[in-house]
Amino acid sequence: MSTPAAIDVVVSEVVEVNSLIKRFHFKRPDGAPLPAFSGGAHIIIEMQDGDQTRRVPYSLMSSPLDTSDYQCSIRRDDEGRGGSLYMHREVVPGMQMTISPPANLFALDLRANKHLMIAGGIGITPFLAQSSQLERTGGQYELHYGVRSRELGAYIDELQDRLQHRLHMYYDEHNEAMDFDTLLSTQPAGTHLYVCGPAPMIEKVLDTARAAGWPESHVHFEHFSKAPPGEAFSAELSESGISVEVAREQTLLEAMEAAGVDAPYLCRGGACGQCETDVVECDGEIMHEDFWLEDDERASGKKIMPCVSRFRGKRLVIAR
Ligand code: FES
């Protein structure tokens, strides 16, 4: 699969949701509708930050029933590679940007008798779109949403108005925690589970679901890695016949793109498998950050996911 085609957009609105989160609205410059999408889809936002190009995935939170604009909420991450900081500091209404078409790795299974949604923090964003979709299609669902505090939660008032009894809130500041055991053991047959939020929360929900005997086909999770920064390293690309230098705040995929290598991707978050690349030679350690490779593939040292994973050592040669 080749890389997704780009869409030119203009930033039509930037809204400060709270002290950590901003919402960005994107429209086509001529006002024409954007491509259709379904709840759970993400886009990749391209950021031209000085001489560095970043492409970062974010969930679409707006209603799939309205493609006049796309909306993404972005939480500022002061420890990240700089994508969210760039969005918060540099992106203003009227700015022209480029995004990818939507792709959905976290779609609702519309065969479900019921949809059980569990969100933590900024992981609420795909559920905003999914709940809008279900309001139109009439599916049965409930949303359990945990936040650190009311102040740092996002869209609580909107969700309370829209979802009413289907919304269940949990506030850390009041020591309220979701009881996953009870929640997952009291659902009607045919329920599908969806979870998005911090990695430890996702792991806990998945472990509870496995222990309670949920079929894997009924369990869905959004587990994008935010490619962490790390030490700079270099990699040789055997098919292109070049070497690339990967800077501290760059990914191997971004370094290849900067060198003009057309490498495949879809999620850019270690989840979809599109960028999986064979390792030809590795004298050092690959720091795997993906959710795609099996344990034995990681241990073999023969595979790397360049969208998120890094390398430390003397020599890395990959088949690109
Ligand atoms: S692009 Fe999806 S795993 Fe790398």
Boltz pocket constraint, residues with backbone or C-beta under 6 A from the ligand:
constraints:
  - pocket:
      binder: B
      contacts: [[A, 264], [A, 265], [A, 266], [A, 267], [A, 268], [A, 269], [A, 270], [A, 271], [A, 272], [A, 273], [A, 274], [A, 275], [A, 276], [A, 290], [A, 292], [A, 305], [A, 306], [A, 307], [A, 308]]
      max_distance: 6.0
